[in-house]
C-alpha cells in the first residue's frame, strides 16, 4: 500500500505530543518529534561570562546562544534579531520549532492532516 508523509511544525512539545497520541490511535507507519533550529550547531547554553570573560561572538552575546560551529555563529550574527533592528516577528513560523514527522498509509492521509491541524500544527 502507498504511504504519504506529513511534516508539521508546532509551537510547543505538548501540542506535538497531543497530535502524536491521536495519530498513533489512527495508526501510523512511523512518527517522530524533533526540535529544529534555523542554524546548525545552535545550542541553548550561555557562552558569555559578563563579569570578565571573553566575548566569543555577536550571536553568543546578543542571542545567548552556544555557538560550537563557526558557520552557525556567522549566520546567527547576521540575523535581524541579533542586530537589534527588528523584533524578529515578521515571519509566520516564528516560535514553531517542534517538528512532527508522520508517515501514514494513503487512505488515512486526509484524516491525519485534519488531526494535525486541530492540534495546532502548521504544514
HUPE-V836689 format. One record per residue. N is the residue number from 0. RES is the residue in three letters. OMEGA is omega in radians with two decimals (NA if undefined). Layout:
# HUPE-V836689
((N/RES/OMEGA) (N/RES/OMEGA))
This chain:
# HUPE-V836689
((0/UNK/-3.13) (1/UNK/3.14) (2/UNK/3.07) (3/UNK/3.11) (4/UNK/3.11) (5/UNK/3.00) (6/UNK/-3.09) (7/UNK/-3.12) (8/UNK/-3.10) (9/UNK/3.11) (10/UNK/3.14) (11/UNK/3.10) (12/UNK/-3.13) (13/UNK/3.10) (14/UNK/-3.13) (15/UNK/3.13) (16/UNK/3.09) (17/UNK/3.10) (18/UNK/-3.14) (19/UNK/3.12) (20/UNK/3.14) (21/UNK/3.13) (22/UNK/3.09) (23/UNK/3.10) (24/UNK/3.09) (25/UNK/-3.11) (26/UNK/-3.13) (27/UNK/3.07) (28/UNK/-3.13) (29/UNK/-3.10) (30/UNK/3.04) (31/UNK/3.09) (32/UNK/-3.13) (33/UNK/3.00) (34/UNK/-3.10) (35/UNK/3.11) (36/UNK/3.10) (37/UNK/-3.03) (38/UNK/3.10) (39/UNK/3.07) (40/UNK/-3.12) (41/UNK/3.11) (42/UNK/-3.11) (43/UNK/-3.11) (44/UNK/-3.11) (45/UNK/3.13) (46/UNK/-2.96) (47/UNK/3.00) (48/UNK/-3.02) (49/UNK/-3.11) (50/UNK/-3.11) (51/UNK/-3.08) (52/UNK/-3.13) (53/UNK/3.01) (54/UNK/-3.01) (55/UNK/-3.12) (56/UNK/3.06) (57/UNK/-3.14) (58/UNK/3.12) (59/UNK/-3.12) (60/UNK/-3.03) (61/UNK/-3.03) (62/UNK/3.12) (63/UNK/-3.07) (64/UNK/3.06) (65/UNK/-3.07) (66/UNK/3.11) (67/UNK/-3.12) (68/UNK/-3.08) (69/UNK/3.13) (70/UNK/3.12) (71/UNK/3.12) (72/UNK/3.12) (73/UNK/3.13) (74/UNK/3.13) (75/UNK/-3.13) (76/UNK/3.13) (77/UNK/-3.11) (78/UNK/-3.12) (79/UNK/-3.13) (80/UNK/3.09) (81/UNK/-3.07) (82/UNK/-3.08) (83/UNK/-3.12) (84/UNK/-3.11) (85/UNK/3.06) (86/UNK/3.10) (87/UNK/-3.04) (88/UNK/-3.13) (89/UNK/-3.03) (90/UNK/-3.14) (91/UNK/-3.06) (92/UNK/3.14) (93/UNK/3.08) (94/UNK/3.14) (95/UNK/-3.09) (96/UNK/3.09) (97/UNK/-3.11) (98/UNK/3.04) (99/UNK/3.11) (100/UNK/-3.06) (101/UNK/2.99) (102/UNK/-3.13) (103/UNK/3.03) (104/UNK/-3.02) (105/UNK/3.14) (106/UNK/-3.12) (107/UNK/-3.00) (108/UNK/-3.10) (109/UNK/3.11) (110/UNK/3.11) (111/UNK/3.09) (112/UNK/3.11) (113/UNK/3.11) (114/UNK/3.14) (115/UNK/-3.13) (116/UNK/3.11) (117/UNK/-3.13) (118/UNK/3.09) (119/UNK/-3.14) (120/UNK/3.11) (121/UNK/-3.14) (122/UNK/NA))
